């Protein structure tokens, strides 16, 4: 959470989605290869680093080309939306100011 987070004021959320062969955190991750944490602290937003489940893809790719993951409320789309809703609830984040970022 950014240092200016006081628990009362909602902040925007950025979901940093990793590319193939990466993870959300740890070695070779969106967290370690980007400056999102520094930017979030300076600009006052929350950054979230979701990670693909190894059981879903051996090289950690999101399966976005699979039609089952292209439907609202299903597959990985539902997983990522659930992560966003959870952060919004727990941190009282701005629902209408959420952004997504990715690399691939």
C-alpha positions in Angstrom: 0.0 0.0 0.0 1.3 3.5 -0.8 2.5 5.5 2.3 -0.4 8.0 1.9 -3.0 5.3 2.2 -5.0 6.1 5.4 -7.7 3.5 5.1 -10.4 6.1 4.6 -9.6 7.5 1.2 -10.1 5.2 -1.8 -7.2 4.9 -4.2 -7.0 3.8 -7.8 -5.8 0.2 -8.5 -3.4 -0.9 -11.3 -3.3 -4.6 -12.0 0.1 -5.5 -13.5 -0.3 -8.6 -15.5 2.9 -10.5 -16.3 3.9 -12.0 -19.6 4.8 -15.5 -20.6 7.7 -17.0 -18.6 7.1 -14.5 -15.8 5.2 -14.4 -12.5 3.6 -11.6 -10.5 6.2 -11.6 -7.8 9.6 -13.2 -7.1 12.5 -13.6 -9.6 11.7 -12.6 -13.2 8.4 -11.0 -12.2 6.4 -7.9 -12.9 7.2 -6.8 -9.4 11.0 -7.1 -9.8 11.3 -5.9 -13.4 9.1 -2.8 -13.3 9.0 0.3 -11.1 5.3 0.0 -10.4 5.9 0.0 -6.6 7.9 3.2 -6.7 5.5 4.8 -9.0 2.5 3.7 -6.9 4.1 5.1 -3.7 4.8 8.4 -5.5 1.5 8.8 -7.3 -0.8 7.2 -4.7 -2.3 4.1 -6.2 -2.4 0.4 -5.3 -0.6 -2.0 -7.6 -1.6 -5.7 -7.7 0.6 -8.5 -9.2 -1.6 -11.5 -10.1 0.2 -14.7 -11.1 -0.9 -17.4 -13.5 -1.3 -20.8 -11.8 1.4 -23.2 -13.0 -1.3 -25.9 -13.3 -2.9 -23.8 -16.0 0.1 -23.1 -18.2 3.6 -24.7 -18.0 5.4 -21.5 -19.0 3.2 -19.2 -16.9 1.4 -17.6 -19.9 -2.1 -16.3 -19.4 -4.4 -18.4 -21.7 -6.1 -15.3 -23.3 -6.4 -17.0 -26.7 -8.6 -19.8 -25.2 -12.2 -18.9 -25.8 -13.2 -20.1 -22.3 -11.1 -17.2 -20.9 -12.7 -14.6 -23.1 -16.1 -14.5 -21.5 -17.2 -12.2 -18.7 -17.6 -14.2 -15.5 -15.6 -17.3 -16.7 -12.1 -18.6 -16.6 -9.1 -16.3 -16.1 -11.3 -13.2 -16.8 -13.3 -14.1 -13.7 -10.2 -14.9 -11.7 -8.7 -11.4 -12.4 -12.0 -9.7 -11.9 -12.3 -11.4 -8.5 -8.8 -10.2 -7.6 -9.8 -6.7 -8.5 -13.1 -6.9 -6.5 -11.2 -8.2 -3.5 -8.7 -5.4 -3.5 -11.5 -2.9 -4.0 -13.3 -4.2 -1.0 -10.3 -4.6 1.3 -8.7 -1.2 0.4 -11.9 0.8 -0.3 -10.4 1.4 -3.7 -12.0 3.5 -6.5 -14.0 1.1 -8.6 -14.1 3.4 -11.6 -10.4 4.3 -11.7 -8.9 0.8 -12.1 -6.3 0.2 -14.8 -4.6 -2.9 -16.2 -1.1 -3.1 -17.5 0.7 -6.1 -19.0 3.8 -7.2 -20.8 4.3 -10.1 -23.0 
